[in-house]
């Protein structure tokens, strides 16, 4: 989880990037005002009384004001100097420039002092707190100073101290109001930013949890477009990571059919299904995400339920095996012993000797069936361990070749990558693999005259689940009997018991694995052990 949590966002309390955007808008307003004053100073159709008192000062101030506003476009773009310095500079320039323009237009009676209110308000919003009162004080002193100067230089002009005082009061009122409003806006922005960060972090955490869940999770909208799917769901459905938002019908038609059935009757119990390319059955559960949002789909791997059922089945077989031992084995032993004594008689002809051989052969076969059932009934609960496949398989092949008296070079081993591992009970994996290899050697020898085998362990590029293939060079399995391969007591060999593959499949499922059959490219058979999802081991740790 360390890698996921490292992506979580946090607010550092510094001015947000979007703070520069209001400053750009404020400077755009300054450009329009300064440009309007410049046009008024340069053109003949100037507004009456604006700049008429001192046209020279008005023209020079308008030009300087416009140049500074244009220069501020670049300082804001470069963000040099720092944000507070630029705000102070621009507000002070506005106050001084508009005061000079006001003076050139005849003083406070010209009405241009209202533009200073906009500058004070803008500065108070961009830099709240004591800075707002500072802007109001600077503007008030400039207005008052201008009026005192104009009275001293031209005593005949009527006084307007009341007007100037009211304008100064308006500056302070505007600054205080802008300060309060700005503080509330900033608090709202900070709260919204904090909640946005919390939501983003919650989304990251949710995605991490969903991706780590053993249960498959998928989300579709009302148009059955796939919005999200975790790795477990992709593994269960045996699909690659989808591009964009494909429709569920294209990703997994079987799941889409179950979803349509659920929409038609939400009270109906969910039905298991097996994806066309999947190896295990999947049990879907559906939940509505609001009225118009979509559907949440949980995909449950039935391997765990099957494993529990297998444990119960094994326990029942154990009790049945005890009854078989008492009710069948002792009489069968007596029959076998009697047949052996009868075969030792000197008065039997050839036909009678053949009958005693049939008795002994079928007695051994029945005894083998009983041994297999007893062994299955005594099976202890699986104790899975992490097995490094390459060294383990090399040791197994050496042991198997010695036991079957075959050349080691006839069994090909390929493990990719070499450090590939699985989770399985070692003794039970030994039994499963011994059974598969014994069958494979027997069929290869009968068909091709050589007991050749290929054992390959690897993973797919889009799925981390390891699997192991045992491939023989025999005649293969007829298509009409493939579905019966793992049924108990089914065999194509008159000398077999029909329990080998059944027991192998039971042991695989006890270890959350799956044993399946595929026709091999060699023309023979390929038995695949798909091991448990390795993320099950990481989650347990």
Residue, then its C-alpha position, 0 to 999 in steps of 0.5 A: x500500500x506504500x506505493x499507492x499512499x505515496x500518490x495521495x495529495x496534500x494541501x501545503x497552505x501556499x497560494x493556489x495556482x489559480x490566484x494568479x488568474x484573478x490578478x491577470x483579470x485585474x490587470x486586464x481591467x487596468x489595461x482597458x481603463x488606461x487604454x480608454x484614458x489614453x484614447x481620450x487624451x489622444x483623440x479630438x472627441x475627448x469626453x468633456x471635462x475629462x483632462x480639461x483642467x491640465x491636459x499635459x498632466x492628463x496625457x503624460x499620466x495616461x501614457x505612463x499608466x498604459x505602459x505600466x499596465x502593458x508591462x504588468x502583463x509580462x511580469x504576471x506571465x513570468x510571475x516575477x516579482x512575487x505575487x504580493x509585490x505585484x499586487x502592492x505595486x499595481x494598486x499603488x500605481x492605480x491610486x497614484x495614476x487615477x489621482x493625477x488623472x482626477x487632478x487633471x480633470x478638476x479634482x474630486x468633482x470629476x467623479x474619477x475617484x470612483x475608479x480608485x474604489x475599484x482598485x482598492x476593492x481589487x487589492x483588498x480581495x487579492x491581499x486581504x487583511x491589513x493590506x486592505x486597510x493600507x490600500x484604503x489609507x493610501x487612496x484616502x491620503x492621495x485624494x485628501x492631498x490632491x484636494x489640499x494642493x488644488x486649494x493652495x494653488x487655486x484658492x478661488x476654487x470651491x472647497x469639496x472637503x466633504x466630498x473628499x471625506x466621503x470618498x475616503x470613507x468609501x475607500x475604507x468601507x470598500x476595503x473592509x467589505x472586500x476583506x470580509x467577502x474575500x476571507x469567506x471566499x478563501x475559506x470556501x475555496x480552502x474547504x472545497x480544495x480540502x474536500x477535493x483532495x479528500x475525495x481524490x485520496x478516497x478514490x485512490x484508496x478505493x481503487x487500491x482496495x478494489x485492485x487488491x480484493x480477491x473478489x472480482x469487482x466490475x462497474x458498468x453504466x446503464x448502457x452496459x459500458x465497462x467503467x472499471x474492472x479489477x485484476x481479480x475480475x479480469x483473471x476470473x473472466x480471462x480477459x485482457x485490460x480493456x481499452x476505453x469503455x467497451x460494452x459488457x457484451x463484447x468483453x464477456x457475453x456470458x456475464x452480460x446475459x446474467x446481468x440481463x437476467x438479473x435486470x429482468x428479475x432481481x429476486x432470482x438467485x444468481x447462476x454460475x457461469x463459465x466464461x468461454x476462455x476461462x478455466x473456473x466457474x464464476x458466481x456473479x452478484x449484482x447491486x444497483x448504484x443509484x437509479x441512473x448511475x449503473x451496476x456494481x458487479x461482484x464476481x466470486x471465484x467458486x474455487x473456495x466453495x468447491x474446496x469446502x465442498x471437496x473437504x466435506x466430500x472427502x470426509x464422507x468418503x472417509x466414512x464410506x471407506x471405513x464401511x468398505x474396509x469392513x464389508x468388502x475388503x475382508x470377503x474380497x481377501x477371502x476370495x483372493x486367497x481361495x483363488x490362489x489355493x485353487x490355482x495351486x491344485x494339480x488337478x486343474x486343466x488349462x481352462x480352469x487355470x484361466x478362470x483362476x487367473x481371472x479371479x486373481x486379476x479382478x481381485x487385485x483390481x478391486x483391491x486397488x479401487x478400495x486402496x484408492x478410495x481409502x487413500x482419498x478418505x484418509x486425505x488430510x487437509x491441504x497444507x499449501x507451501x510456496x514451491x519454487x517450481x524449477x528445482x522442485x520439478x527437476x528433483x521430481x523428474x529424477x525420482x520419477x525416471x528412477x521409479x519408472x526406469x526410463x531415460x531422464x532425457x526423454x522428459x523435457x522440462x521448461x520453466x519460464x521464468x526460472x524463478x516461477x513459484x506456486x502455492x501447493x501442498x508438496x506431497x499432494x502436488x507430487x501425487x497429482x504430477x506422478x499420476x499425470x506423468x505415469x499416464x502420459x508415459x504409458x500412452x506415449x509408449x503405446x502410441x509412439x514406442x517412446x515414453x516421451x513427456x514434456x513438462x512446461x511451467x509458465x504464466x501468460x503475459x496478461x495474467x500472473x497466475x502460474x500454470x503447469x502443463x504435462x504433455x504426452x505424445x500419445x493418441x489423445x482423447x476422443x472428443x466425445x469422452x473429454x467431458x467424462x475424463x475426471x468422473x470417478x470410475x471412468x477409464x478407457x483402459x480395461x486395467x485401470x480403476x478410473x480413479x486416478x484423474x478424479x483423485x488428481x482433480x480433487x487434490x488440485x481443488x483442495x489447493x485452490x488449483x484447477x486441473x483441466x484437459x486440452x488437446x496438445x499440438x503434438x497430437x497427444x494430451x495436455x493436462x494443465x494445472x492452473x495454480x492458485x492466484x499468487x495475489x492470494x498469498x500476498x494478501x494473506x501475508 
